[in-house]
Amino acid sequence: MRSRARHAVLAVTGAALAGAPLTLVSPPAQAASPASSAARTITVQRGGPARSLSFTARHAGEAVISFAASAPGVSWAREGAESAVVSITVDGRHATDLVVPSSAPIPRSLGLGHVGKGRHKVTLRFAKGSAPAARRVTLRGAGVRMSDALALRHAPVVVGRTGWPFGDPYQNAATDTPLIAWHETRAAAAPGHRVIEYSVVWSNEDGGTDTPALMARWGRTTDIEWVYRVEVDASGNRVDGTAVYQAPMHLTLKFTGRYEGDHPVLQTCTSNNNMCDVISPEPPLRFLPDASGTRPVGRAREVVMDREPWTYQIAAQEMVREGKIESPSDPATREVGDQRAYLFAEFAKATGAATGTGAVPGVALGVRLKSDASRLYRSDHDEPTWAIDRDGAVATTVELPEGTRVSDIASIEAVRRPTGFGDNGAPATVTSVNRGFFLDGSYLPQPSSIAWTGSVTLTQANPSAVVWRP
């Protein structure tokens, strides 16, 4: 997020958010084939021996391991119990680490990198960086598959933030941990070429946008950043000189670091999760999340969290543990309250041509409740810079009194407001509300029951319009 703004397997699944099309867009069926490894339960213990899982690759390619991971006694919400860490190697090569932030099983899928045809051995060890309360990790249904998916071949290895030379090398085991990743593709200028871009969701950002602005402008307290982009030719090979990454200060720089096969090695090197292509000495943690999924067309980036609902739970728990939640929760203040009191919404908008000079208009969402329809609860908390000025599908949240349910909502309005001094007169047109949900008692998304499509144009003369009623 740009600092200029100042700013059980889990029972609920992405498919449960019935009000929105949250289907995972997967690689083509022919791109993946199972490796010969039977799914099994593996337990690694502190001070115990390493465990192993063998598989046979029927052909050379990218290997992916999947399981439901849990660690009894662990809670991302509690200091000293944040996570257990498992180090995963393939044939003695350090492939990735797994941060397990919950005592309840969470479905995870991690890349293991490129392997050749034949028999291979995955070794799993209880690792340093685990919280004192963590004693063991259970991986249920652990199995390995092979994939020819181009997105997996070029996916970046994200080395953990160390704060070298004086920082905590294991800090991503307790804060700003990488949760999930995905990719997006577009046609390149050269015929048959494609550009692949990779993005990562972190549990939060210790620097950059402040928490209230995150909720208002982005609809979440996670940090979502693109990290690496590369052009590939018709054969899927990297085009020399095209690889770039998101560097500190959100600069886009050419990647000049090292590769492991086709995997670039980057490091989270700032408190707001920007990348460096120079790696600190002997960093202990590295992450290769499965980036084979992509984002549905026309949806906000936050949809990748919707289909992995546990990410909302971990994000909320980090806010509680780090003391970033106002108590008692009060929608009249700008501070972030209990996230279970927020409506998490996604809508689509477009800004028209300016007719004068001044600030660009943004759009906020407002909610009126049946108990008092005269009061408008606004996503921007009446802070001009918190209205959303970017176009397309965007996410936001509206803080409401604790205990509010969708059935308590009388209406949802779109509100136009300039984001700074003056008003350039541009209209803003809202065309959909894609979903709206609350978190349940465990901070997991409840099914969405809010959706609307249409067209309302907000102007200086008519700055607000109702976009949803029950």
Residue, then its C-alpha position, 0 to 999 in steps of 0.5 A: m500500500r502506498s504510504r502517501a495515503r498515511h495511512a475443523v479444516l475451516a468450515v467457511t470456504g470461498a464457495a460459501l460466500a454465495g453472493a459473489p462468484l468466487t470460483l478459483v480460476s485454475p490452470p488448464a486441466q491438462a497442465a497438472s498431473p498427480a505425482s505418485s504420493a499417497a495423501r497422508t497425515i504427517t506430524v512434526q514435533r519440537g525436538g523430534p525427528a524430521r519426517s519425510l514424504s516420497f513422491t515420483a515425478r512422472h516428468a520434470g516440472e514444478a512440484v506442489i505440496s498441499f495439506a491442511a496444517s494445524a499446530p495445537g496451542v498456537s494462535w496468531a492472536r496471542e503473543g508467545a503463541e503466534s505460530a509454528v514453523v516447518s522447514i521443507t526441503v526436497d532432496g536436501r534443497h531448502a524449498t520453502d517454509l511453512v508458518v502455521p498460525s492456528s490450532a485449527p486446520i488451514p488448507r495450504s498449498l506450497g510450491l516445491g520448485h522444479v524437480g526432475k523426472g523420477r523419485h524424490k524425497v520431501t523432508l519436513r522439520f520443526a524449525k527455529g522461529s516457532a513461538p514458545a507455545a508451539r509444540r508440534v504441527t500436524l499436516r493432514g492429507a499431505g500429498v505432492r502433485m506435479s504441474d506444467a503450469l507456466a505460472l508456477r515455473h516463474a513464480p518468485v521465491v520470497v525470502g523472509r524479512t530479516g531487518w539485517p544486520f540487527g533485525d529479527p531474522y524470524q520476524n515473518a513468523a510473528t508479523d506480516t507473514p506471507l499468506i497466499a499468492w496469485h498471478e495474472t497474465r496479459a498479452a505482450a507486444a511481441p506476437g505469442h509473448r505474455v507478461i506474467e505478474y505475481s502478487v502476494v498477500w501479507s497478514n499486515e504491513d508494519g509500515g506504510t498505510d495506517t490501519p484505519a486508512l487500509m480499512a477505508r481505502w482497501g477494505r482489509t488490514t492485509d497488505i497486497e502487493w505485486v512483487y514480480r513481473v516478467e515477459v515470456d515467449a511462446s515457448g514459456n521461456r523468460v525474455d532477457g531484460t524484461a524481469v522487474y520487481q516492486a522495490p522500496m518506495h514502490l519503485t519498479l526496478k529491473f531484476t538483477g538478482r539470482y534465479e533458482g531455475d526460472h524462480p527469481v529470488l527476492q526478499t521482503c526488505t521494508s516494513n511495508n513489504n516491498m522487495c529487494d533483489v539483493i538478499s541478506p546473508e543466510p536468511p532463515l525463512r523463505f516462502l514459495p506459495d502456490a501462485s497457480g491461481t489467478r483473479p476473476v476478471g472484473r473483480a477486486r484483488e481482495v477476491v483472492m482473500d474471499r476464496e481463502p477465508w482464513t486470511y481474514q481471520i489471521a489478519a484480524q488476529e494480528m490487529v488484536r495482538e498488536g493492539k491496533i483495535e479500539s476498545p470499546s469499538d465505536p463507529a463514530t471514531r476513525e480508529v479501527g474497531d472490532q473487525r466483526a462490526y464492519l461490513f466488508a463490501e466490494f463495488a465497481k466504479a468509473t470516473g468521468a472527464a473533469t470539467g474544471t480544476g481541483a481534486v479528483p472525486g472519490v467514492a465512499l459507501g454509506v450505510r443506513l440502519k433500520s433502527d435510525a435511518s437518519r444516520l449515515y455510517r460512511s466508509d471514509h469516516d468523512e476523511p476526504t483522502w479515504a474516499i476511493d479515487r481509483d476505478g474498477a472493482v474496489a473494496t472497502t469497509v463500513e464500521l457499524p455498531e457491534g452486533t449489526r447484521v445484514s438484516d439490520i441494514a435499511s440501505i447502502e448508498a454511494v457517496r461522491r466526494p473530492t479527495g482534496f482541495g477543490d473539485n474538478g467536477a468529474p462525475a463518478t458512476v457506480t455500476s455494481v456492488n459485488r458482495g457484502f458480508f460480516l465476519d462471524g465470531s471467529y473472524l471468518p467471512q459469513p455468506s454474502s447476501i448483498a449484490w446489486t448491478g445497475s448504473v448510478t452517476l454521482t455529480q456535484a449537484n447529486p453526490s449520493a444515490v442508493v445502490w442497495r436495499p434489502 
